[in-house]
Amino acid sequence: MKWVEGAKQGIVVAGDQGEGNGLTQLSNPWGVVVDQLGTVYVADHDSYAANFMIPPSSDHFLDTLMQKILLAQCADIHPNARWQQNGLTVAGGNGYGNGINQLSNPWGLYVDVDDDDRTIYIADQANHRIVEWKWGATSGQVVAGGTGQGNGTHQLSDPLDVIVDKEKDSLIIYDYSNRRVIRWPRRNGTSGETIISNINSWGLTMDENGSLYV
């Protein structure tokens, strides 16, 4: 769903045709991303597909046949590109736990590519917090939650995703067990504001106009 800033209800932009693997359907969608052209990409978990929707479409038509071509164009990745087999740990990697150098069931993450430090924000689900890791750091910093599981304005409960709203210098968090989307000050914030309530979601993204997709 798409939520225009200040709106009290969202607009369906993909799916809503019942569960299934048809071109007009979704089945347990998880991740969602919007590119600079306004194209919406959906990770359709139970259909094992990555779908996209061209913005002018009014019938929520999803096309999987051309997904590899479009994804390669948008990400500027050659279709025959090869990837290194060995990765680099940039956050956590010190066992399961709640220390500032540890993560517990991390889910969504956001990389601030405009930041010289390539700061990474991670939804640390089982620790009920959002943590910030600078590139090359050996430990993170709690920037939201981390005060115990709960439904208070200063608490989170199983956060699954986080993105950054650069315009308002804030974090947008999907707080799973509280079924809400929260806006939290990005710097020195101690509590958040619920901007969407009573909603189930797996992922968040925001377009250049500030519209939120959940």
Secondary structure, 3 states (H helix, E strand, C coil): CEECCCCCCCECCCCCCCECCCCCCECCEEEEEECCCCCEEEEEHHHCEEEEECCCCCCCCCECCCHHHHHHHHHCCCCCCCCCCCCCCCCCCCCECCCCCCECCEEEEEECCCCCCCCEEEEEHHHCEEEEECCCCCCCEEEEECCCECCCCCCECCEEEEEEECCCCEEEEEEHHHCEEEEEECCCCCCCEEEEECCCCCCCEECCCCCEEC
